[in-house]
Amino acid sequence: MAVRIIGTQAGTRPDDAEVELIAQAVARYGRCTLLVPSIGERDVVRTALAEAGCGLGVDVTTVRDWIGNLWELLGGGEHPCTGIQRQLLMADILYARVESELAPLRANPGTVRLLATIARDLLPFADASAEGGAGGPAEAVVLDLLARYRDALASRALIEASDAAVRLASALDRTPIAAAGCVVLRDVTEVPAYLARLLSVVARIGEVSVLLRGEQGVWAASLARAFGSAGCEVVCEDAPERIARVPEIGFLEVAGPHARDRAYAEELTRLVGTPGRHAVVVSARPAELADRLAPWLASRGIASEVTRFVRFERTAVGRQFTALRNLVGRMKADLDGSGSAAEWWPAPELSDWLYSPLSGIDIPTARRFDKKIRSSRALGVEGVLRELQSVQSRVAAARRKLPADHPFASVPAICADVVQFLWQDRPVSAFKTICAAIEKLSAQAFGSRDGSCRIAVERAMAERALQVVADDAHALRVGQAVACRVLDGLCVVSRERIEVEGSADAEPAGEVAFMTLADAACLEADSVDALLFADVDVASYPLSHEESARTTLATRLDARALELEPAACLRDLTYRALAAARGARILARVTHDRQAKDRYPAAIWTELRAAVGDGAHVRRVGEEDVAGDFDAADGRTARLERVSCLPPQQLSPQATRYLVLTRVDADGHPVPRQFSASQIETYSACPLCWFVSSRLRPSVIDAGFTNMEKGNFVHDVMDRFHERLLEDGSARVTPENLDASLTLLHDVFAKVAAEHARGKTSSSAPLVPLSVAQKKQVDELLPQLEKVVRYEADALAAYAPAYLEYSFNGLGVTYAGWPLGGRIDRVDVDAEGHAVVIDYKHRSDVTPFRLKDPTAPDKKTGVAPADDPRWLPEHTQTLIYAQALRRALDLDVRGAVYFATKGKVAMRGAVSEELAEEVPGDGRVPGLRDGFPAADAGGTMAFDELLDRVEREVGIRLEELAAGCVTAASEVQPSCVHNHPLGFVRRDA
């Protein structure tokens, strides 16, 4: 009666020595249990033993199945707990606790998974530690949760396999049975503490044999010490010296990730480019590699297949369900006051849901819905839900009119129904609705290449999630809300085959199967023609042990698992996988990442290179052929052309017409397009910025809460305020009616704020606050506008607002030879017909808007700005409209100023000399000391001359624009920082 540690030379299939050992065990004990690590290896070993005539009396099974079978014989009637049951119960326990009781832990899915793992491996050892005191507050919480978990299992007639193993050890120690008389471990590279305890009892009453092939032999000493300390007699039987394992290994080094796909595809074409040949590609992430290489292989006539293990969050069902459930929670919080609209608007989750085939909505409808929601911050929760229901109703009505044979005629629109079910906390109904919709979808809804596979995965995942939430949770008396939190642990398996291009009946020029190293190690020797071991680097195959809270607690409980060291495990799996190929065996890796940093080879790469020595066949591939590295069709469809580009920021004559400087009138004739003063000002400052803002037109996709919206709000308040003044019989704000004006301002402010909050405004974008902080920002505008009103009482005393938000679009006015459009915020006029153009600017720094007489020489250099023939002031918008008003309304314009409504309120710009302030409070423009001309400074340019000079220079700029000039400004403007990266920098390509 002992533990026998036996060295063996077998591969994936048992060799004659192993078969003989198992036969002798059956002869001695009547039966034998052979434990293997996976279902795949179980099937291989069963077949090999049957072919060797040693199948009778041998139970080939996995560790957990063996423990489950023993428990059925000796247990108390409890059923072993499954993985999903474990997570459901642990989540139910965790989320039932208040946050203070869990500190320093937190109730989230990650904690659920961690606790479930600890319970799986360490539950029977937790009670022993509880008696000695916890190692800290976190450990105390964990042990308390484990105790509650044990009680929850008992109340539901369930038991953990680890707990069952410890109880079985005690039962077998008292009453041995034949089913546990002889156990053989084969390729089991991890022995948890509970399994070690059970095997120790079996060894004392019967026999335990551990088969270690050459690469696993380093584990023998650790196993001998562990079982020896448990009171078992240990006998080590070494295998004869191992002969050379894998001859003729080739190496492929790809110098850069861009060449990786092409290099791997060419290597596989060389290995299996003949009908009837089969190859295996080993990868740490086989599904991802298959997705990248499948198009390359299919274009070369090679079929490929891969088995996918798809988790809940990687499916459309999982992503959409989780996102919608989270969104609904935030929308509910907004309604009950515990959250704000800023936490859910603009609801991109709803747009993603509509774009998904599962919703039953077409993409154009989803795009329109997305645009509507994003363009308005004032819809609110009810408005968004109404719009969603409207979309579903419209699409359903349209579907009813489709012919019966139309592929979408029977597809239900469920976008609003699923959200409604989640709103009502009815996830079961939501999953049932999704399942019904999937049944009606065609495979084309998920793509032409892998649509059938994807729709099968989505159907399987929806049905599995429904089973968990409706059946499993109900059987365990766990709420549906808790069950929804553990769905990320679900996984479905699918097998996908990618056929070659062309006829489906054509025989492929070879076949490739993508699999993990562990799966490849289960292949029988010489079962495939070739093998490519891809991405053999440290990142894919590290040599580190897992160190986590589970391993820390296991150390404290003296219940750490016995594990074969990673280097030996990697070596063993690699040799077995390479032995599966009867032909070429290629190890491949990429030497650098996208940032040209080294990717270090895995340990097995270094070992095999050293073993092969100088005679190693190494093929190196670089990234010289850039076009070929991106052409999966191997040059059959792509066209390579080298283009010599124009100098940067220069348009060709063919491209100039796309500036769209003309429009077609009602008679079909091309006429010049209108320019607004702001567009002219932008072009004059920097042609490239104009090109980006007017032709490329980058814009944010969501309605904002920025200075632009705040400026619109201020414009609306001031426009309404002056309209009400006129209605009340006051021409303007004066010191005498200041108090009444401020009262009126408060009333106007409240009404405009309410209109903006509902999305009602005459300006381009309303100011809609969605959070408490944003509401506070709106309230802070009122004191600023009070300063504006007080400022107006003493400014331009002889003038009164006469034109508010005055539009030039329909006047037919030209400026610099081009039609002028746009509108000016305000024009004040005095009794003699003199006018001042005023443009509101919601900004605190008014200094950039100052404009001095350009004919006045600089005091330091003595040079006058107007000496430059291309001189233009930085800001020309008010000057342009001032010139246009002289023509349109025959006004004698005496000033063009900008009115800063933020921070220190002030007016700055250009005025004739009679409007420049001489003494404070003289009723002119406060703080504006320089007029036109600035005679005291040596200036000679009158205000009318300024307007004419600006128009003349603007005309020159617009002629350059018509010729296609969109160069960047020589002096960087503030807007250049944002616009230039969105422009174009050309180079030969």
C-alpha positions, 0 to 999 in steps of 0.5 A, a space after each residue: 500500500 503506497 504512492 508509486 511515482 513512475 517515470 514513463 516514456 509515453 506520449 499522448 496515448 498510453 504506451 505498452 508499459 502504461 497499459 501493462 501497469 494498468 492491467 496489473 492494477 486491475 488484476 490486483 484490485 479488480 478495478 482501477 481509476 485513471 485520472 486525466 486532466 481534461 475531457 479531450 485526453 479522457 477520450 484519447 486514453 479510453 480509445 487507446 486502452 480499448 484498442 489495447 484490450 485493457 478497457 474493462 475494469 478501468 474507469 478513465 475520468 477527470 478528478 471532479 467526476 471521480 469525486 462526484 461518483 464516489 460521493 454518490 456511493 458514500 455521501 449523504 445525498 447532496 449533489 455536487 455544486 456546479 460552477 454557475 450554482 456556485 456563482 449564483 449562491 455566492 452573489 446572493 450572499 455577497 449582494 445581501 450584505 451592506 457595504 459596511 459589513 463587507 469592508 474592505 471588500 466591495 460587492 462587484 462581479 470581480 469579488 463574486 468570482 474571487 470568492 467562488 474560486 476560493 470556495 471551490 478550492 478552500 471551503 473545507 479548510 476555512 473552518 479550521 482557520 476560523 478557530 485560530 483567528 483571521 489574518 486581517 479584516 479582509 480575511 475575516 470577511 472572506 471566512 464569514 462569507 464562506 461560512 454563510 456559503 456553506 450554510 446556503 449549500 446545506 439548505 439546498 442539498 448541495 456540496 462543494 467537490 472539495 468539501 466532498 473530497 475531505 469528507 470522503 477521505 474520512 469515510 474511506 479511512 473508516 470504511 474502504 471500498 473497492 471503487 477507491 482501491 487503486 487510482 492512477 494519475 496521468 498528466 494531472 499537473 495540479 493536485 489541490 489540497 483536498 485531492 491530496 488528502 483524498 489520495 493519501 487515504 486511498 494510498 494508505 488503504 490501496 495504491 496510488 500511482 502517479 505517471 510522470 513522463 520525462 518533462 514532468 519528472 522534476 515534480 517527483 521530489 515535491 510529490 514524494 515530500 507531500 505524500 510522505 508528510 501525509 504518512 504515505 509510503 512513497 516509491 519512486 520508479 524512474 523511467 529509462 533515459 529518454 531518447 531524442 524527442 523532436 527532430 527537424 524543427 524549423 523557426 520563423 522570425 517575423 520582424 514586425 507585426 504588420 508582416 505577421 499575417 502574411 508570413 504565417 499564411 505563406 508558411 502554412 501555404 508551403 506546409 499544406 498547399 496540397 489537397 488532402 494535407 492537414 496542419 495544426 496552428 497552435 496559439 495562445 488565442 486561437 480564435 483571434 489568430 483564426 480571425 486574422 489568418 482566415 481571409 489570407 488562407 481562404 484566398 489561397 484555397 486553404 480551409 480553416 476551422 477553429 473552436 471558439 469559447 465565447 463568453 457572455 460579454 463577448 456576444 451581442 446578447 451579452 453586450 446589449 443586455 448588460 449595457 441596457 440594464 446599466 442604462 436603465 438603472 441610470 435613467 431610473 436614478 435620474 427620475 427618482 432624484 438620486 442621479 442626473 441626466 448627465 449620467 445617461 444622456 445621450 444614451 449611446 447604449 440605445 443607439 448601439 442596441 438599435 444598430 444590433 440585429 437583435 433589436 430588429 431595427 434597420 441601420 438607417 432608422 438607428 442612425 436617425 434615432 442616434 442623431 435625434 437623441 444626440 442633438 437635443 439635451 432636453 428630451 429627458 427620460 420620458 422623451 427618449 423612451 417615447 422616441 424608442 417606442 415610436 421607432 419600434 412602432 414605425 418599423 413594425 408597421 413597415 414590416 407588415 407591408 413587406 412581401 411574405 418572402 422578404 427576409 425581414 418580413 417576419 423579424 419582430 422589432 423589439 427595441 422598445 419591448 426589451 428596454 421596457 421589460 428591463 425597466 420593469 425588472 423582468 429580465 426573463 421576459 427580456 431574454 424570451 423576447 430576444 430568443 424569439 427575435 433570434 429565431 426569426 433572423 437570417 444568418 446574413 444579419 450577422 455577416 456573410 462569412 460567419 453569419 451562421 456560426 454567429 447566429 448559432 452562438 447568439 441563440 445558444 447564449 440567449 437560451 443559456 442566459 434564460 435558463 440561468 435567470 429563469 430556472 437555475 436561479 429559481 431552483 436555488 431561490 436566488 432573485 433574478 436581479 442577482 442572477 443577472 450579475 453573474 451572467 458574465 461567467 457564462 460561456 458557449 462553445 462553437 465550432 466554425 469552419 471557414 471555407 475557401 473562396 469560390 465554389 463550396 464544392 471545390 476541394 480545398 488546397 489543404 486544411 488548417 485547424 487552430 487550437 490551444 497548446 493544451 488541445 494540440 498536446 492531446 493529438 495523437 502522434 503523427 496524426 497531422 501533416 504539419 504544425 505551426 506553433 505561432 507567437 512563441 513569446 514570453 507574453 503568450 507563454 509566461 513562466 510565472 505562478 499565479 499569485 492572488 488572494 486565493 493563493 495567499 489564503 491557501 498559504 495561510 490555511 496550509 492548503 496550497 496546491 501541488 503544481 508542476 512548475 510552469 517551465 516543465 509544463 510548457 516543455 511537456 505540452 510543447 513536445 507532445 504537440 510537436 510529436 503530433 506532426 509527422 512532417 514539418 514542425 515550425 516555431 514562429 514568433 514576431 520579434 518586435 511590436 508596433 512601437 519597435 520594442 523587442 518581443 522576447 521569445 518564450 523559454 521553449 523557443 530558446 531551449 529548442 534553438 539551443 538543442 538544434 544548434 547551428 544547423 537550425 533552419 531559420 527563416 526571417 521575414 521583414 516588413 519591406 513589402 508594405 502593400 503586400 503585407 496588407 493585401 490578403 488576396 495576394 495582389 489579385 484585387 489590390 492596385 498599387 499606385 505611387 502618387 506624387 502629391 502637391 505641396 502641402 495646403 495647396 489645392 489643384 484646379 480640379 479640387 478648387 471647385 469643391 470649395 463650393 463658392 457658388 450655388 445654383 439659383 432658381 433659374 438653374 444658373 450658378 451664382 456666388 454663395 453668401 458669406 457671413 462676416 464670421 466666415 470672412 473673418 475666419 478666412 482672413 485670419 487663417 485660410 486653413 482654419 476656414 477650410 477645416 471649419 467650412 469645408 471639412 466641418 468637424 463637429 462634436 456629435 453631441 449637443 454641448 454645454 460649452 461657451 457657445 451654448 452659454 453665448 447663445 443663452 446670453 444672446 437670447 436673454 439680452 434680445 428678449 430683455 431689450 424687446 421687453 424694454 421697448 414694449 414697456 415704453 423704455 427705449 434703453 437702460 438709464 440710471 433712472 430705470 435701472 432698478 426696474 430694468 434689473 427686475 425685468 432682467 430677472 423675469 426674462 432670465 427665468 423665462 429664457 432659462 425655462 425655454 432653453 431647458 425644454 430645448 426651445 430657442 431661436 439660436 443654434 443650440 440651447 443651454 440645457 443643464 443636465 446635472 446640479 453643477 451645470 444648473 449652477 453654471 446657468 444660475 451664475 449667468 444672472 449676476 453677470 448679466 446684471 453687470 451688463 445691464 448696469 454697464 448699459 445704463 452709462 454707455 452710449 447714452 444718446 443711443 438706443 437699441 433699434 435693430 436686434 438680431 438683424 439678419 442680412 440674408 434676404 437684403 441682397 447686400 454685397 460685400 467685397 463683391 460677394 453676397 453677404 449673409 448672417 446677422 448682427 446681434 444689435 444696432 443702436 441708433 441715436 436721434 440723428 441716425 448715427 449708429 453703433 454696431 454691437 456684437 455680444 461676446 461671452 468671454 471675459 478677456 476683451 483685450 483682443 478686440 481693441 483696435 487702434 488707428 493703424 496709421 498711428 506709428 508704433 512708439 518703439 519702432 516708429 512703423 505704422 501697421 497700415 504701412 503693410 499693404 495686407 494689413 487687416 485687424 484681427 477681428 473684422 466681423 462688426 466692421 463688415 456689418 457696419 459697412 453693410 449697414 451703410 448700404 442696406 439702411 443708409 445709416 451713418 455708422 459711427 462705431 463697431 464694437 464687441 460687448 463682453 458679457 463675462 467677467 469684467 463687462 466692457 465694450 471694445 472695438 473701433 469708434 469714431 472720435 466723438 464716441 471715445 470716452 474723454 472723462 468717466 461717465 460722459 455717456 460715451 463708450 466707457 474705458 475706450 479712449 482711442 477713436 478714429 482718427 487718433 490724432 493725438 497719436 499721429 493717426 489719420 484714418 477716419 472711421 469711414 476710411 477704416 471700413 473702406 480699407 477693410 473691405 478692400 483688403 477682404 476682397 483681395 482675400 476672397 479672390 485668393 480663396 476663389 483661386 484655391 488658396 487654403 494655406 495656414 496663417 504665418 502667425 499661429 492663431 488660437 483656432 489653429 491649435 484645434 483646426 490644423 491637426 484636422 487639416 491635411 499634411 501631404 507626403 508621397 504615398 
